[in-house]
């Protein structure tokens, strides 16, 4: 998969914070619904695709009727198969027709039109499957793949692309999209269904491997296994999340909503406390301080960890937002701090899908490493 982040294609900032969604029933496929030049698919025209995405965002931001806060789509796919991050992972789309539809499915737009370029290229179909897999694996998307016209009165995504959706949304070689939940899951709030990577290993809903079983067994041994009906085993389920949340709260962490400190998805600190070590790749000791928890980063509040955060931002060159002559380290978490963190997140592929400007364990780890 070739993914271009928002920073990579030059996205303008959202007008305001985009609504968080934990998971969706699946993904809806769109097209532009206007003229798209056939020349965009020429082999030498790929360099203009990022500009084409910028044009889509500009047109959406200029749409006073819809009053979009950002580009409406979760992702766009060009005729050359590249996926361009739109609103991204765990962010509610604005493209499906109304609020319930936007909460129910992500939206992926193919750079096809109602005239001009109307038939998807093989590379584009590969890219669409890549985008669906990206939303499933990183954004909690379910297995449904539908067209925009499913449940909403529109011609989108055009007959050629809709026929592809109805035929199973497969790659040109016949491979179907992988991943995704087998049954619909709540579209907002509720239990956390995202993953983090610690030392090269994935943790959270849908993660698999011996390290997942190790966590489950350690939870049972520590007295935090009441949510298991069977297991634990090598597949991370909601039961693992609930048990790990109980363990996190026993350590003093608070907040059980997705992306809060006790949501049941491990961070390096809680995982180390449970297991006594961090499985995975051996990493040289770097003197990195442990993640202090999200409660350390509240707008308008001071915390010593903000000074460490500021020094990391300055060292890595993410300090363009400031009030005076230059950005200075300090304990106060300000809007300038948040905007600089957001710049770093947008420029980092592992973080770009959830670039809200608030440090989590992975942002902390990558910024200070």
N, C-alpha and C positions, 0 to 999 in steps of 0.2 A: 504494500500500500504506500502510495506517495501522498502524504498529507501536508498541505500548506496551512500553517496557523494564521490566525488573524493578523498577527504582527508581520508574518511573511508576505501577505498580500496587501498590507497597508490599510487595515480596517480603521475606520473612525470609531471613537468610543461610543458606547451605547448612551442614549439620552439619560437613562436612569437604570437602576439595577434590574436585571432580568429575573423573572420568577423562577425559583428553583423547582425542579421536579425530580423525585427520587428514581422513577422508572416509568415506562409507558407500555401500552399493549404492543407496540411495534413501531413501524415506520411507514409513512406515506410518501409516495413518489410524485414529484411535480415536474412541470416544464415551465418555461418562461411565459408562454402564451402570447408572444409577440414575434416580430421578425427577428431571426438570428441568421447572420450571413453564413452561407455554406463555407466561405473561406476560413471561418474559425476552426474548421476541422483539418485544414491543410497542415502538413507536417511542420512547416516553418512558422506556423502561426501560434504556436503554444506560448510564446513570450507575451502575447496580448491577452491571455486568459485571466491573469490577475487583474488587469485593468478592467476586464469585462465584469469581474466580481465587484470591483469598486463601483462601477457604473450601476450595478443592481442595488448595492447598498445605498448609493446616492439617490436613486429613484424612490426607494422605499422611505428614506428619511424625508424626502420632499413630498410624500403623499399625505396631504393634510386630512383627507377623508379617513384613511385607516389609522393615521397618527402612530405609525410604527416607532418603537423605541430603538430599533436597530434593523439590520437586514432580517427579513422574516424567517429565512430558512435555517435549519440546523446545520446543513452543509450543502455545498454545490459540487457538481462533478462536471469537468470539462470534456470535450470530445477526445482528449488525449489520455483520459483515464485518471487525472489527478483530482484528488479530493481537497476542496477548500473549506476550511472550518468557517461556519457561519456563527449562529448563536452558540453552538457547541453542545458538549455533554452536560446533562443535568440542568439545561436551561429550556424553559417552555418556548416552543416555536410560536410564531405569529401568522403562520401561512395556511392553516388548515380550514379556516372559515369562521370559527367562533371559539369561545373559551373552552367549552367541554371538548371539542375536537382537538384543540391545541394541547390540552392536557393529556389526551389519550394517545397521541402518536407524535413522534418526531417527524420532521419534514425535510426530505432531500430533493434538491432541484437539479435536474439535468439541464445543461445549457443547450436545450433544444427549443425551437419555436413553433408557432402555428403556421409559419411560412419560412422559406429559406431552408435552413437546416432543420429537417423534421424527422429524420430517421437516425436513431442512435448508432454510433460506431461501436465496433466490438470493444475497443479500449474503454469507451464510456460505460458499457455494460459491466465490464470488469470493475471500473471505478465505483459504480453504483453498489455492486455487491461488497466492495471494500468498505464503503461508507456505512452500509447496513451492519456489517460486522463490527465496525468501530463503535457504532452506537449501541450494539448489543453488548459488546465486551466491556466497554468503558462507561456506558450511560444507562444501563439497566433496561434497554429496549427489549420488548418481547418478540415473539416469533412472527407476528403478523406483518405482512408486506402488502400494502394496499395502494391503490391510486387515489389521488386527491378527490376524484369524482365519487369514490366510495363513501357515501354518507353526506355528500355536499353537491349541490347542483352546479356543475362546471364541466367544461370539456377537458380540463387538465387531467392527466398529463399528455393528452393527445393520443390518437388511436394506436400508432406504432408502439409507443412506450407502454401504453395500457395493456396491449396484447402481450407484451413481455412480462408485465406484472402478473397477468392472469395465467401465464404459462409456468409460473413458479419463480420468477425473478432470478434466473440462473445465469451463470457465466456462459460465454460462448462455448466453452468446453463441456457444458452441462452440469457444472458444479453448483449446488445450491448454497445460499448463505449459511454460515455456521453460527453456533451460539444462540443466545436468546433464551428467555424463559419459556417453558412449555405451556403455561397458563397465564392469562392476564394478571398483572400485578397492580397495586395501587399507583396512581399517577402522581401523587404528591403526599408529603408527610409520611407518617408511619415508620416502618422499620428501614434501616439503612441497607441499600442494595448497591453499593459501589465497592470498588477494590482499591487497595493501596499496594505498593511494591516496596518491600523492605529487604535489603540485601539480595535483590534479584528474585525474590519469591513473592507471589501474589497472596493477599489475604482479603477476606470479605466475600460476599455472596457470589457463588459460582466458581470460586477458586478451587483448585484441585491439587493433590499431591500428598506425599508422606508428611510434609511439614504441617498440613492442615490437621491430619490425624494426631500429630504430636501436640498441637495446641488443644484439641478436644480432650485428649487423655489427661493433659495437665490441668485443664479446667475441672474435670471430674475429680481428680486427685485433690485439688484445692477446695472442693466442695461447691463448685459452681457448674453442676451438670443437670439441674432439675428440668431443663427444657428439652433434653434428649428423650425421644421415645424409642429410638434405636440409635446405635452408634455409640460414640463418635466414629467417623470414618474419614476417608480422604477427600470428601466433597464438602465444601463449606456451605451450610444451609442457614436458614433463618434461626434454627435452634442454636447453632454456633454463635451467631450474632447476639442473640438474647443472653446466652450464658456469658459471653465475653463482656457484654454491657454490665451484667451483674458484677463481674470481677472488677471492671473499671470503676464502678461506683464504690466498691469496697476500698479502692485506693484513694478515694476522695474526689474523683472526677465527677463532674455534673453535666447535665444536658444529654438527653437520650434521643433527640431528633437527629436526623441524618446530618452528618458533618459537625456535630457537636462532640464534646470531649468524651462522653460516655455513651456513644451511639453503637458500640459493639464491634466497630471496625478497629483492629489493633493499630497502635502507633508504636514506634520503637521503644518508648519508655515502658508502656504497659506490657508489651510483649517480653521485654527483658525481665520485668518484674515477675511475670508468670513462669517463664522457662528458665531463667537464670543465664540465658545466652540468646543471641540472635542467630537463627539458622540462616544458611545461605552462604554467599560468597564472603570470604575473609577479607575484611577491609582494614587497611592500615589505620592505626589510631591517629586521629586528627585533632584531638583536643576539642572536638565540637561539643558545645554544651547541650544537654538534653532539651527536647522541646518543652517549653514551659506551660503548654496548654493554650487553647484559644482565648481563654479569659484574660490572658496577658495583653491582648491586642484589641482594645475597645476604643473607638473614636472618642477623643477628648480625655482619656484616662492615661495615667503614667504607670510605667512598669520598667524595672531595670532591663528586662529582656528586649525592650524596644531599642536600647542603645546597641546591643549586639546585632539586632536586625538592621539598624541603620548602617552600621559598619560594613555588614555584608553587602548591602545595596550599593554603598559607595565603592567598595572594592570591585564589584562586578560591573560598575558603570551604569547603574539604574538610579539616577539622582537628579533627573531633569526637572522634577516638580519641587519647588521650594518657594519660601516667602522672601528671603533676602538675596544676598549676592550669590550664595550657593547653599546646597543642602548640607546641614550640619547634624551630627548624631545627637540624640537627646532622648530622654525617657518618655516623652509625650507621643502617643500614637495619634497623628494628625491626618487630615485629608491628603496632605502631601506624602506622608508615609504610605498611606493606602494606595495612592496613585502610582508611586514608585514600585511598590510590591506588585501591583497589577501589571505594570510594564514588564517586570521580570517574568511573571507567570505567563503572559501572552507570548513571550519570546522563547519559552521553554516547552517543548512538545508535550512532556509528561504532565504539564500543568495548564496548558492553554485552554483546555475544555472547561475549566472551572476557575477562570481568572477573575475572582471577585475582589482581590486586593487584600484579603485577610489571610495571614499565614496559617497553614496547617502543618502537620508533621512533615509532609513531603516537600513543601515549599521551604521550610526551615532547613531540612537536610540538604537540598540541592543548592540553596543560596549560600549556606555556610561551608559546604564541602570544598 
